[in-house]
Amino acid sequence: MSDLPPTSILLPTTRWTAACAELAAQLGDRNELLVIHDSVNDPVTEQEDPPEGIRFLAAGEPDGCSGKANAIVAGMEAARYDRLVWTDDDFHHPQTG
């Protein structure tokens, strides 16, 4: 077991990408991955049998900011843990360490 505190990983996206699967595969037992999308109609919500530790969160339509900024704010408010990581869905997330 790691000595690191639990972490909430915030991933704004509207579709399931390779990055979603990579991050899900790297989750530790005490971490969570918040897949933050705009609405329940986004394609990412159709992901069947998502891996354990993933929560889907509809951020809603942005008001006075970008969709990504809106998603990050919604994710920060919903995160279970104080240690946060923000990332994007459009690049490779290799496992480190």
Steps between C-alpha positions, in 0.01 A plus 500: 500500500624847415580769754363760258168659590197401288465696176209621289589512130285741298460417132272728297376315190184435305610167352685190621858523375818298543596746773191398701597135482867572580417705807242248620758222474744699714260583785613391841255357750467831680464724193210607285465608138231758432402495134334840468275561201250769404170311502345154533473495120878496443640178347725434802192412706438201272817327624391154614654346810739781589793390715471527877595836648349706217220745553322679218396856576283727284633855547214669317524785256769760575394847608757764412792261453624219276365147518834375632513763777141415591590130518802564723294709742228232515765233551672690779167541679413129462846358574518275805863582572705815559786388276397581142647430157357666189573347162377492139366220283700574187842350576665178617514449879785251550536328834795633698688374797 
